[in-house]
Amino acid sequence: MQTPLELQIQTLPDNPGVYQYYDKEGKILYVGKAKNLKKRVQSYFTKNHDNYKTSVLVKKIVTIKHIVVPTETDALLLENNLIKKLQPRYNVLLRDDKTYPWICIKNERFPRIFSTRKMIKDGSEYFGPYTSFKTVHTILDLIKELYPLRTCTYDLSKANIDSGKFKVCLEYHIGNCKGPCEGFESLENYQNQIEKIRQILKGNFKESLKDFKKLMTDLAMEMKFEEAQKIKEKIEVLENYQSRSTVLNPKITNLDVFSIISDETMAYVNFLQISHGAIVRSHTL
């Protein structure tokens, strides 16, 4: 028997989290985040909507599901994970023609990595979409801190590099780039960094942490303590970013989580599917 919408709303908590709307056939309609779940969901049903598509959405809602998280940041990350996984129809229809940002690994020699609202079919890789530019900038700042990459738009073909066509810029002198334009960094080394970044963008921090820790140990054994300290700082940056969220935590890896709560009259079972430390599916019975 279907629980009335009014009762579903009344039993929502006042915590941060993500809510999911389903129609009478059990199809996902919309995923949203909230600082206060009850207030946010109530707002859909207690005010008139100027947007026709929102009005249609509200009329179709039969079931409301939610996941409580500790912080608004967790809610943002979880919303993004679930939208990518579930592809709810109204998350596309209600964007008001705004395009979510992506992180692009450009299809080129010595690839650049940057945020963009446009997807160009040129073989480049795109990660996202992200529901907030703040999240994108946080990730890009993390990458910049860990791996020096070029930001210039030069055509770094082998012929151009070998001929000495380009000169290093300020980014090289302040340590943000290793100077592939003048051949100071090999393509192989650069591509290895790109692969590490690719794994981070997929939510897998394990390999980067493993490599940095080994390098730090090796440098310390060689009595290169200043260099070892710099690597230690990179490890701390990566671990601090990773520990900010319980929603995205690669230490958890891949698993299914079941929890149960009961009293003398009823019981609830919750299921969470976790992939590379990110919640991608949730269901409560």
Backbone as CSV, one residue per row, in Angstrom:
resi,resn,N_x,N_y,N_z,CA_x,CA_y,CA_z,C_x,C_y,C_z
1,MET,0.846,-1.206,0.000,0.000,0.000,0.000,0.878,1.252,0.000
2,GLN,0.557,2.191,-0.892,1.360,3.398,-1.034,1.115,4.379,0.116
3,THR,2.162,4.859,0.737,2.055,5.853,1.804,1.676,7.203,1.205
4,PRO,0.664,7.905,1.757,0.277,9.212,1.219,1.452,10.187,1.203
5,LEU,1.463,11.069,0.202,2.555,12.034,0.072,2.705,12.899,1.318
6,GLU,1.567,13.315,1.890,1.622,14.175,3.070,2.404,13.514,4.207
7,LEU,2.167,12.218,4.393,2.861,11.490,5.454,4.338,11.306,5.117
8,GLN,4.636,11.065,3.833,6.031,10.927,3.418,6.807,12.211,3.702
9,ILE,6.168,13.357,3.451,6.822,14.648,3.681,6.989,14.910,5.174
10,GLN,5.954,14.599,5.957,6.000,14.838,7.401,7.117,14.050,8.081
11,THR,7.426,12.891,7.555,8.443,12.041,8.190,9.857,12.337,7.698
12,LEU,10.010,13.296,6.795,11.353,13.672,6.345,12.106,14.381,7.476
13,PRO,13.397,14.167,7.601,14.184,14.822,8.651,14.570,16.248,8.272
14,ASP,15.051,17.005,9.245,15.515,18.377,9.013,17.022,18.417,8.760
15,ASN,17.559,17.366,8.206,19.007,17.244,7.982,19.371,17.515,6.522
16,PRO,20.670,17.739,6.261,21.125,17.801,4.868,20.961,16.427,4.217
17,GLY,20.762,16.440,2.920,20.643,15.162,2.226,20.200,15.312,0.794
18,VAL,19.861,14.185,0.208,19.410,14.132,-1.185,18.029,13.493,-1.214
19,TYR,17.129,14.080,-1.998,15.783,13.523,-2.151,15.595,13.041,-3.588
20,GLN,14.754,12.018,-3.740,14.471,11.441,-5.052,12.964,11.321,-5.234
21,TYR,12.460,11.781,-6.374,11.043,11.689,-6.684,10.801,10.573,-7.700
22,TYR,9.750,9.774,-7.438,9.382,8.678,-8.338,7.917,8.804,-8.741
23,ASP,7.575,8.303,-9.944,6.182,8.328,-10.391,5.468,7.044,-9.971
24,LYS,4.211,6.886,-10.410,3.405,5.733,-9.986,3.946,4.405,-10.498
25,GLU,4.767,4.456,-11.546,5.361,3.235,-12.094,6.724,2.926,-11.471
26,GLY,7.142,3.758,-10.528,8.422,3.535,-9.868,9.610,4.062,-10.640
27,LYS,9.368,4.904,-11.644,10.461,5.476,-12.439,10.978,6.748,-11.776
28,ILE,12.286,6.893,-11.769,12.890,8.079,-11.169,12.560,9.315,-11.996
29,LEU,12.099,10.375,-11.332,11.753,11.625,-12.005,12.812,12.698,-11.797
30,TYR,13.277,12.805,-10.557,14.141,13.941,-10.223,14.974,13.610,-8.990
31,VAL,16.212,14.115,-8.977,17.101,14.017,-7.816,17.529,15.425,-7.432
32,GLY,17.427,15.762,-6.159,17.838,17.086,-5.705,18.557,17.010,-4.370
33,LYS,19.249,18.084,-4.014,19.958,18.156,-2.735,19.307,19.224,-1.866
34,ALA,19.530,19.145,-0.576,18.925,20.119,0.328,19.743,20.273,1.600
35,LYS,19.761,21.502,2.109,20.342,21.754,3.429,19.410,21.214,4.504
36,ASN,18.097,21.349,4.243,17.059,20.837,5.130,16.069,20.066,4.265
37,LEU,16.085,18.750,4.360,15.275,17.914,3.468,13.781,18.222,3.568
38,LYS,13.266,18.317,4.784,11.830,18.533,4.947,11.396,19.863,4.341
39,LYS,12.115,20.939,4.654,11.745,22.257,4.131,11.829,22.302,2.613
40,ARG,12.871,21.706,2.061,13.057,21.750,0.609,11.947,20.997,-0.105
41,VAL,11.634,19.802,0.351,10.594,19.006,-0.311,9.224,19.649,-0.111
42,GLN,8.954,20.169,1.077,7.678,20.843,1.332,7.455,21.997,0.368
43,SER,8.540,22.696,0.015,8.418,23.866,-0.856,7.856,23.510,-2.230
44,TYR,8.063,22.273,-2.671,7.515,21.851,-3.961,5.992,21.784,-3.928
45,PHE,5.436,21.499,-2.761,4.002,21.235,-2.665,3.218,22.367,-2.005
46,THR,3.895,23.426,-1.573,3.208,24.502,-0.849,3.259,25.843,-1.568
47,LYS,3.757,25.864,-2.791,3.785,27.126,-3.536,3.458,26.884,-4.998
48,ASN,2.990,27.954,-5.658,2.700,27.865,-7.085,3.996,27.978,-7.873
49,HIS,4.096,27.206,-8.930,5.314,27.179,-9.730,5.102,27.900,-11.057
50,ASP,5.973,28.898,-11.305,5.903,29.622,-12.573,6.355,28.745,-13.732
51,ASN,7.249,27.831,-13.438,7.780,26.941,-14.466,6.787,25.804,-14.715
52,TYR,6.317,25.704,-15.951,5.327,24.682,-16.307,5.870,23.276,-16.060
53,LYS,7.146,23.060,-16.385,7.736,21.727,-16.233,7.790,21.306,-14.764
54,THR,8.025,22.281,-13.872,8.023,21.963,-12.444,6.627,21.568,-11.983
55,SER,5.617,22.275,-12.481,4.229,21.945,-12.134,3.869,20.536,-12.574
56,VAL,4.297,20.167,-13.782,4.038,18.817,-14.294,4.760,17.782,-13.438
57,LEU,6.005,18.087,-13.071,6.782,17.177,-12.225,6.050,16.896,-10.924
58,VAL,5.600,17.946,-10.240,4.955,17.801,-8.934,3.712,16.916,-9.033
59,LYS,2.953,17.053,-10.116,1.735,16.253,-10.295,2.039,14.769,-10.467
60,LYS,3.243,14.462,-10.927,3.603,13.062,-11.187,4.217,12.359,-9.979
61,ILE,4.595,13.127,-8.955,5.296,12.531,-7.808,4.351,11.668,-6.979
62,VAL,4.761,10.423,-6.767,3.993,9.487,-5.951,4.818,9.006,-4.754
63,THR,6.111,8.845,-4.975,6.991,8.339,-3.922,8.187,9.267,-3.734
64,ILE,8.525,9.527,-2.479,9.696,10.342,-2.141,10.670,9.481,-1.341
65,LYS,11.897,9.403,-1.817,12.954,8.710,-1.082,14.036,9.718,-0.726
66,HIS,14.784,9.425,0.294,15.827,10.370,0.700,17.015,9.639,1.312
67,ILE,18.161,10.307,1.287,19.379,9.820,1.935,19.932,10.969,2.767
68,VAL,20.121,10.746,4.042,20.672,11.763,4.944,22.196,11.693,4.911
69,VAL,22.843,12.862,4.853,24.308,12.941,4.878,24.722,13.987,5.914
70,PRO,25.982,13.983,6.332,26.406,14.896,7.411,26.446,16.369,7.024
71,THR,26.805,16.689,5.766,27.041,18.083,5.390,26.422,18.414,4.037
72,GLU,26.339,19.719,3.750,25.859,20.165,2.440,26.801,19.728,1.321
73,THR,28.102,19.712,1.620,29.072,19.260,0.620,28.825,17.807,0.250
74,ASP,28.549,16.978,1.251,28.217,15.583,0.979,26.959,15.484,0.124
75,ALA,25.975,16.332,0.426,24.737,16.324,-0.352,25.009,16.672,-1.809
76,LEU,25.873,17.659,-2.032,26.229,18.063,-3.392,26.895,16.918,-4.148
77,LEU,27.858,16.259,-3.504,28.571,15.158,-4.150,27.648,13.975,-4.423
78,LEU,26.792,13.655,-3.453,25.879,12.528,-3.625,24.863,12.822,-4.725
79,GLU,24.340,14.051,-4.751,23.414,14.432,-5.819,24.061,14.222,-7.182
80,ASN,25.298,14.667,-7.311,26.006,14.528,-8.582,26.178,13.054,-8.960
81,ASN,26.566,12.218,-7.982,26.731,10.783,-8.239,25.437,10.145,-8.723
82,LEU,24.329,10.460,-8.038,23.052,9.831,-8.360,22.492,10.313,-9.692
83,ILE,22.684,11.589,-10.002,22.218,12.102,-11.294,22.942,11.396,-12.431
84,LYS,24.259,11.225,-12.286,25.031,10.531,-13.322,24.601,9.072,-13.450
85,LYS,24.309,8.444,-12.319,23.947,7.027,-12.327,22.520,6.804,-12.818
86,LEU,21.573,7.604,-12.325,20.153,7.361,-12.578,19.600,8.095,-13.791
87,GLN,20.257,9.205,-14.191,19.815,10.003,-15.348,18.324,10.377,-15.255
88,PRO,17.889,11.048,-14.178,16.467,11.392,-14.042,16.022,12.371,-15.130
89,ARG,14.844,12.133,-15.671,14.347,12.917,-16.808,14.239,14.403,-16.486
90,TYR,13.707,14.732,-15.322,13.454,16.139,-15.019,14.700,16.893,-14.566
91,ASN,15.771,16.214,-14.261,17.027,16.923,-14.013,17.553,17.533,-15.297
92,VAL,17.180,16.950,-16.423,17.540,17.512,-17.724,16.561,18.610,-18.107
93,LEU,15.260,18.357,-17.919,14.235,19.303,-18.355,14.202,20.580,-17.528
94,LEU,14.638,20.539,-16.277,14.517,21.690,-15.381,15.799,22.491,-15.220
95,ARG,16.719,22.362,-16.159,17.996,23.065,-16.013,17.919,24.527,-16.430
96,ASP,16.785,24.966,-16.989,16.650,26.348,-17.463,17.731,26.682,-18.484
97,ASP,18.016,25.707,-19.350,18.992,25.867,-20.434,20.414,26.098,-19.936
98,LYS,20.655,25.908,-18.654,22.020,26.001,-18.143,22.723,24.662,-18.357
99,THR,23.961,24.716,-18.742,24.727,23.503,-18.976,25.655,23.254,-17.799
100,TYR,25.609,22.061,-17.266,26.485,21.718,-16.149,27.938,21.670,-16.607
101,PRO,28.863,22.040,-15.740,30.284,21.999,-16.119,30.839,20.579,-16.127
102,TRP,31.808,20.372,-17.004,32.544,19.121,-17.105,34.022,19.416,-16.876
103,ILE,34.783,18.393,-16.552,36.242,18.491,-16.553,36.743,17.729,-17.765
104,CYS,37.523,18.411,-18.577,37.977,17.858,-19.856,39.468,17.521,-19.816
105,ILE,39.810,16.327,-20.293,41.200,15.983,-20.608,41.309,16.064,-22.123
106,LYS,41.978,17.088,-22.607,42.006,17.391,-24.036,42.735,16.315,-24.831
107,ASN,42.176,15.984,-25.989,42.800,15.000,-26.874,43.915,15.676,-27.664
108,GLU,45.108,15.656,-27.109,46.254,16.299,-27.741,47.531,15.760,-27.106
109,ARG,48.645,16.003,-27.743,49.932,15.673,-27.131,50.107,16.553,-25.900
110,PHE,50.563,15.979,-24.811,50.663,16.709,-23.544,49.313,17.367,-23.221
111,PRO,48.296,16.561,-22.901,46.931,17.069,-22.723,46.805,18.123,-21.625
112,ARG,45.987,19.118,-21.913,45.586,20.085,-20.887,44.353,19.539,-20.164
113,ILE,44.129,20.015,-18.943,42.936,19.649,-18.178,42.272,20.936,-17.715
114,PHE,40.983,21.078,-18.008,40.282,22.328,-17.697,38.786,22.069,-17.591
115,SER,38.049,23.060,-17.058,36.594,22.964,-16.965,35.964,23.558,-18.215
116,THR,34.809,23.038,-18.584,34.113,23.526,-19.771,32.624,23.222,-19.662
117,ARG,31.825,24.019,-20.338,30.386,23.757,-20.421,30.020,23.077,-21.737
118,LYS,30.977,22.986,-22.643,30.707,22.417,-23.966,31.476,21.118,-24.165
119,MET,30.797,20.130,-24.722,31.449,18.876,-25.078,31.705,18.877,-26.582
120,ILE,32.970,18.780,-26.946,33.361,18.756,-28.355,33.791,17.341,-28.708
121,LYS,33.219,16.809,-29.772,33.515,15.428,-30.165,34.808,15.379,-30.971
122,ASP,35.921,15.507,-30.255,37.230,15.468,-30.908,38.132,14.410,-30.275
123,GLY,37.504,13.487,-29.539,38.283,12.442,-28.882,38.720,12.789,-27.475
124,SER,38.388,14.005,-27.013,38.734,14.393,-25.642,37.880,13.614,-24.644
125,GLU,38.381,13.501,-23.412,37.641,12.814,-22.348,36.942,13.847,-21.470
126,TYR,35.699,13.539,-21.088,34.930,14.443,-20.244,34.460,13.703,-18.994
127,PHE,34.624,14.352,-17.848,34.199,13.783,-16.578,33.150,14.710,-15.971
128,GLY,32.040,14.149,-15.546,30.940,14.930,-15.016,29.622,14.387,-15.558
129,PRO,28.600,15.279,-15.669,28.665,16.695,-15.321,28.624,16.910,-13.814
130,TYR,29.160,18.054,-13.387,29.126,18.449,-11.986,28.041,19.503,-11.804
131,THR,27.348,19.461,-10.663,26.246,20.387,-10.438,26.705,21.726,-9.867
132,SER,27.999,21.880,-9.639,28.510,23.127,-9.069,29.912,23.414,-9.586
133,PHE,30.150,24.671,-9.979,31.496,25.064,-10.383,32.446,25.044,-9.186
134,LYS,31.896,25.212,-7.992,32.735,25.156,-6.793,33.397,23.786,-6.674
135,THR,32.626,22.738,-6.931,33.184,21.384,-6.899,34.263,21.216,-7.951
136,VAL,33.995,21.725,-9.153,34.959,21.620,-10.255,36.262,22.322,-9.896
137,HIS,36.161,23.540,-9.369,37.366,24.305,-9.020,38.151,23.616,-7.901
138,THR,37.438,23.016,-6.948,38.115,22.288,-5.870,38.932,21.134,-6.433
139,ILE,38.344,20.387,-7.356,39.039,19.243,-7.957,40.220,19.715,-8.795
140,LEU,40.028,20.773,-9.593,41.116,21.279,-10.434,42.257,21.844,-9.586
141,ASP,41.917,22.492,-8.475,42.962,22.995,-7.568,43.756,21.836,-6.969
142,LEU,43.053,20.768,-6.631,43.722,19.576,-6.102,44.698,19.006,-7.128
143,ILE,44.237,18.879,-8.375,45.084,18.336,-9.446,46.311,19.215,-9.654
144,LYS,46.103,20.525,-9.666,47.213,21.456,-9.867,48.239,21.342,-8.752
145,GLU,47.756,21.107,-7.538,48.645,20.972,-6.384,49.491,19.702,-6.476
146,LEU,48.907,18.661,-7.062,49.581,17.360,-7.107,50.454,17.167,-8.334
147,TYR,49.973,17.622,-9.483,50.653,17.323,-10.744,50.834,18.592,-11.581
148,PRO,52.068,19.020,-11.813,52.313,20.194,-12.665,51.982,19.868,-14.128
149,LEU,51.030,20.592,-14.697,50.633,20.382,-16.088,50.678,21.701,-16.845
150,ARG,50.793,21.621,-18.123,50.819,22.844,-18.925,49.422,23.439,-19.050
151,THR,49.347,24.750,-19.217,48.083,25.445,-19.452,48.079,26.170,-20.792
152,CYS,49.229,26.215,-21.458,49.333,26.919,-22.742,48.608,26.151,-23.845
153,THR,48.332,26.828,-24.950,47.629,26.203,-26.075,48.569,25.889,-27.238
154,TYR,49.864,25.846,-26.975,50.834,25.557,-28.032,50.592,24.169,-28.640
155,ASP,50.919,24.047,-29.912,50.909,22.751,-30.588,52.237,22.060,-30.281
156,LEU,52.226,21.193,-29.274,53.470,20.566,-28.828,53.749,19.282,-29.610
157,SER,53.825,19.427,-30.909,54.223,18.293,-31.742,55.711,18.042,-31.535
158,LYS,56.155,16.837,-31.865,57.563,16.503,-31.699,58.437,17.433,-32.536
159,ALA,57.971,17.743,-33.750,58.740,18.612,-34.641,58.896,20.008,-34.046
160,ASN,57.811,20.544,-33.476,57.872,21.885,-32.888,58.801,21.931,-31.680
161,ILE,58.745,20.884,-30.853,59.620,20.841,-29.673,61.077,20.687,-30.088
162,ASP,61.336,19.764,-31.020,62.718,19.515,-31.459,63.345,20.729,-32.130
163,SER,62.512,21.537,-32.792,63.039,22.710,-33.498,63.233,23.908,-32.577
164,GLY,62.819,23.780,-31.316,62.964,24.888,-30.368,62.032,26.044,-30.650
165,LYS,60.851,25.735,-31.167,59.899,26.779,-31.556,59.378,27.574,-30.361
166,PHE,59.276,26.936,-29.204,58.676,27.589,-28.040,59.687,27.758,-26.902
167,LYS,59.388,28.709,-26.031,60.185,28.945,-24.831,59.287,28.810,-23.599
168,VAL,59.880,28.360,-22.505,59.092,28.193,-21.287,58.579,29.548,-20.806
169,CYS,57.413,29.507,-20.149,56.782,30.737,-19.667,56.896,30.824,-18.143
170,LEU,56.178,31.775,-17.562,56.212,31.996,-16.113,55.766,30.759,-15.339
171,GLU,54.801,30.007,-15.884,54.298,28.816,-15.196,55.425,27.827,-14.894
172,TYR,56.387,27.738,-15.793,57.539,26.858,-15.582,58.408,27.396,-14.443
173,HIS,58.649,28.687,-14.450,59.560,29.287,-13.472,58.996,29.282,-12.051
174,ILE,57.665,29.253,-11.918,57.074,29.213,-10.570,56.689,27.787,-10.164
175,GLY,57.042,26.810,-10.993,56.869,25.407,-10.624,55.535,24.784,-10.957
176,ASN,54.702,25.479,-11.748,53.391,24.934,-12.109,53.429,24.070,-13.362
177,CYS,54.556,24.036,-14.047,54.707,23.277,-15.288,56.165,22.834,-15.394
178,LYS,56.390,21.674,-15.993,57.752,21.141,-16.101,58.412,21.430,-17.450
179,GLY,57.770,22.264,-18.264,58.396,22.701,-19.506,58.448,21.694,-20.637
180,PRO,57.347,20.993,-20.937,57.367,20.075,-22.085,57.562,20.804,-23.414
181,CYS,57.243,22.099,-23.451,57.373,22.869,-24.697,58.824,22.964,-25.163
182,GLU,59.779,22.859,-24.213,61.199,22.878,-24.577,61.847,21.504,-24.413
183,GLY,61.002,20.488,-24.202,61.534,19.138,-24.066,62.081,18.822,-22.689
184,PHE,61.765,19.656,-21.683,62.249,19.415,-20.327,61.482,18.292,-19.626
185,GLU,60.335,17.907,-20.174,59.551,16.791,-19.632,59.177,15.863,-20.773
186,SER,59.361,14.567,-20.567,59.065,13.590,-21.616,57.564,13.357,-21.736
187,LEU,57.143,12.930,-22.915,55.736,12.611,-23.139,55.305,11.452,-22.242
188,GLU,56.177,10.483,-22.051,55.852,9.320,-21.217,55.571,9.736,-19.776
189,ASN,56.419,10.596,-19.217,56.220,11.056,-17.846,54.924,11.853,-17.723
190,TYR,54.661,12.696,-18.720,53.454,13.525,-18.709,52.207,12.642,-18.764
191,GLN,52.231,11.634,-19.646,51.079,10.745,-19.787,50.852,9.923,-18.522
192,ASN,51.925,9.575,-17.824,51.770,8.866,-16.548,51.017,9.721,-15.535
193,GLN,51.318,11.020,-15.525,50.597,11.934,-14.633,49.125,12.032,-15.026
194,ILE,48.870,12.093,-16.326,47.493,12.173,-16.816,46.703,10.941,-16.387
195,GLU,47.320,9.777,-16.433,46.633,8.547,-16.012,46.291,8.598,-14.531
196,LYS,47.196,9.135,-13.705,46.910,9.273,-12.274,45.728,10.223,-12.062
197,ILE,45.714,11.309,-12.831,44.618,12.277,-12.725,43.314,11.647,-13.185
198,ARG,43.383,10.869,-14.237,42.197,10.176,-14.746,41.572,9.302,-13.650
199,GLN,42.407,8.623,-12.891,41.913,7.778,-11.805,41.288,8.614,-10.688
200,ILE,41.901,9.760,-10.385,41.329,10.651,-9.371,39.946,11.127,-9.804
201,LEU,39.800,11.484,-11.073,38.514,11.955,-11.584,37.460,10.852,-11.569
202,LYS,37.909,9.612,-11.590,36.986,8.475,-11.485,36.695,8.127,-10.028
203,GLY,37.348,8.850,-9.100,37.132,8.605,-7.683,38.086,7.617,-7.064
204,ASN,39.151,7.267,-7.790,40.113,6.290,-7.282,41.413,6.996,-6.886
205,PHE,41.607,7.205,-5.592,42.783,7.916,-5.079,43.920,6.964,-4.708
206,LYS,43.637,5.685,-4.728,44.554,4.687,-4.172,45.932,4.714,-4.823
207,GLU,45.980,4.708,-6.153,47.261,4.618,-6.848,48.128,5.857,-6.622
208,SER,47.498,7.036,-6.654,48.261,8.268,-6.437,48.869,8.289,-5.039
209,LEU,48.081,7.921,-4.042,48.595,7.883,-2.674,49.732,6.871,-2.542
210,LYS,49.564,5.720,-3.157,50.585,4.672,-3.099,51.902,5.161,-3.705
211,ASP,51.811,5.802,-4.885,53.019,6.285,-5.568,53.716,7.381,-4.771
212,PHE,52.934,8.328,-4.245,53.522,9.430,-3.481,54.197,8.924,-2.207
213,LYS,53.573,7.977,-1.535,54.153,7.449,-0.296,55.461,6.709,-0.571
214,LYS,55.514,5.959,-1.667,56.750,5.254,-2.028,57.856,6.251,-2.364
215,LEU,57.483,7.289,-3.136,58.465,8.300,-3.507,58.997,9.023,-2.274
216,MET,58.116,9.352,-1.341,58.536,10.030,-0.112,59.523,9.165,0.675
217,THR,59.227,7.876,0.784,60.116,6.953,1.501,61.477,6.853,0.820
218,ASP,61.456,6.744,-0.510,62.711,6.639,-1.267,63.574,7.882,-1.085
219,LEU,62.940,9.057,-1.139,63.684,10.306,-0.980,64.273,10.424,0.423
220,ALA,63.511,10.000,1.414,64.006,10.049,2.794,65.196,9.109,2.981
221,MET,65.119,7.939,2.352,66.228,6.975,2.437,67.496,7.530,1.791
222,GLU,67.304,8.388,0.770,68.438,9.004,0.077,68.884,10.297,0.755
223,MET,68.312,10.577,1.950,68.648,11.774,2.732,68.220,13.068,2.033
224,LYS,67.265,12.979,1.103,66.756,14.169,0.418,65.499,14.638,1.157
225,PHE,65.714,15.198,2.329,64.605,15.471,3.232,63.703,16.615,2.761
226,GLU,64.273,17.629,2.117,63.446,18.737,1.630,62.488,18.251,0.549
227,GLU,62.999,17.422,-0.367,62.146,16.886,-1.423,61.101,15.937,-0.838
228,ALA,61.509,15.147,0.158,60.571,14.228,0.815,59.449,15.003,1.503
229,GLN,59.781,16.163,2.090,58.782,16.985,2.757,57.761,17.518,1.759
230,LYS,58.212,17.899,0.567,57.291,18.387,-0.467,56.308,17.296,-0.889
231,ILE,56.810,16.068,-1.006,55.937,14.951,-1.360,54.953,14.666,-0.227
232,LYS,55.433,14.793,1.019,54.549,14.596,2.167,53.399,15.599,2.138
233,GLU,53.683,16.826,1.744,52.645,17.852,1.659,51.614,17.496,0.594
234,LYS,52.056,16.905,-0.506,51.119,16.468,-1.548,50.214,15.347,-1.026
235,ILE,50.809,14.432,-0.258,50.026,13.344,0.332,48.958,13.915,1.259
236,GLU,49.331,14.914,2.048,48.381,15.525,2.979,47.246,16.218,2.235
237,VAL,47.575,16.882,1.125,46.542,17.529,0.305,45.542,16.493,-0.188
238,LEU,46.066,15.383,-0.698,45.210,14.331,-1.242,44.357,13.687,-0.154
239,GLU,44.961,13.406,0.995,44.223,12.773,2.092,43.197,13.726,2.689
240,ASN,43.532,15.008,2.767,42.579,15.983,3.301,41.368,16.121,2.397
241,TYR,41.612,16.146,1.085,40.491,16.235,0.141,39.619,14.988,0.250
242,GLN,40.269,13.844,0.338,39.555,12.570,0.391,38.711,12.467,1.650
243,SER,39.214,12.982,2.772,38.528,12.825,4.052,37.430,13.860,4.274
244,ARG,37.281,14.819,3.362,36.241,15.836,3.537,34.845,15.240,3.443
245,SER,34.725,14.139,2.724,33.400,13.629,2.427,33.252,12.164,2.781
246,THR,32.095,11.826,3.344,31.773,10.420,3.560,31.080,9.838,2.344
247,VAL,30.705,10.703,1.399,30.025,10.258,0.190,31.027,9.795,-0.849
248,LEU,32.184,10.435,-0.900,33.216,10.070,-1.868,34.477,9.720,-1.089
249,ASN,34.683,8.445,-0.853,35.822,8.001,-0.046,36.372,6.694,-0.604
250,PRO,37.396,6.775,-1.473,37.937,5.579,-2.107,38.533,4.559,-1.143
251,LYS,38.747,4.930,0.117,39.225,3.933,1.079,38.198,2.813,1.249
252,ILE,36.935,3.134,0.960,35.863,2.153,1.117,35.832,1.180,-0.068
253,THR,36.322,1.584,-1.227,36.330,0.819,-2.491,34.920,0.447,-2.921
254,ASN,34.720,-0.811,-3.377,33.427,-1.231,-3.926,32.751,-2.225,-2.982
255,LEU,31.530,-1.921,-2.580,30.802,-2.863,-1.735,29.331,-2.491,-1.666
256,ASP,28.528,-3.445,-1.199,27.115,-3.223,-0.925,26.936,-3.155,0.588
257,VAL,26.185,-2.159,1.049,25.997,-1.954,2.489,24.521,-2.113,2.835
258,PHE,24.230,-2.965,3.807,22.869,-3.145,4.291,22.809,-2.725,5.759
259,SER,21.758,-1.999,6.115,21.543,-1.651,7.524,20.082,-1.912,7.864
260,ILE,19.808,-2.219,9.124,18.445,-2.534,9.542,18.155,-1.883,10.888
261,ILE,16.935,-1.375,11.012,16.472,-0.836,12.287,15.047,-1.334,12.502
262,SER,14.732,-1.715,13.722,13.415,-2.303,13.962,12.961,-2.050,15.393
263,ASP,11.645,-2.196,15.590,11.084,-2.217,16.935,10.097,-3.381,16.994
264,GLU,9.150,-3.345,17.911,8.232,-4.473,18.074,7.211,-4.571,16.952
265,THR,7.002,-3.490,16.226,5.930,-3.490,15.224,6.407,-3.446,13.780
266,MET,7.605,-2.926,13.521,8.045,-2.807,12.135,9.566,-2.775,12.050
267,ALA,10.037,-2.910,10.799,11.482,-2.889,10.552,11.757,-2.212,9.218
268,TYR,12.914,-1.558,9.112,13.354,-0.933,7.866,14.727,-1.478,7.502
269,VAL,14.897,-1.761,6.214,16.186,-2.206,5.696,16.644,-1.206,4.646
270,ASN,17.886,-0.729,4.766,18.440,0.215,3.791,19.605,-0.432,3.050
271,PHE,19.634,-0.201,1.748,20.698,-0.748,0.902,21.436,0.393,0.215
272,LEU,22.764,0.397,0.284,23.604,1.361,-0.420,24.588,0.597,-1.297
273,GLN,24.666,1.001,-2.572,25.680,0.438,-3.468,26.792,1.462,-3.616
274,ILE,28.027,1.050,-3.339,29.171,1.956,-3.376,30.151,1.488,-4.438
275,SER,30.524,2.408,-5.321,31.477,2.111,-6.394,32.619,3.109,-6.324
276,HIS,33.861,2.631,-6.165,35.048,3.485,-6.021,34.842,4.545,-4.945
277,GLY,34.166,4.152,-3.855,33.987,5.060,-2.733,32.836,6.027,-2.868
278,ALA,32.082,5.961,-3.970,30.968,6.885,-4.182,29.647,6.130,-4.124
279,ILE,28.667,6.692,-3.402,27.337,6.094,-3.374,26.680,6.308,-4.733
280,VAL,26.282,5.214,-5.378,25.667,5.327,-6.702,24.232,4.814,-6.711
281,ARG,23.791,4.220,-5.595,22.432,3.688,-5.556,21.999,3.506,-4.114
282,SER,20.709,3.769,-3.845,20.182,3.608,-2.494,18.741,3.133,-2.565
283,HIS,18.364,2.253,-1.637,16.983,1.768,-1.604,16.638,1.384,-0.171
284,THR,15.426,1.741,0.263,14.964,1.421,1.610,13.657,0.653,1.544
285,LEU,13.553,-0.411,2.326,12.330,-1.215,2.414,11.767,-1.155,3.832
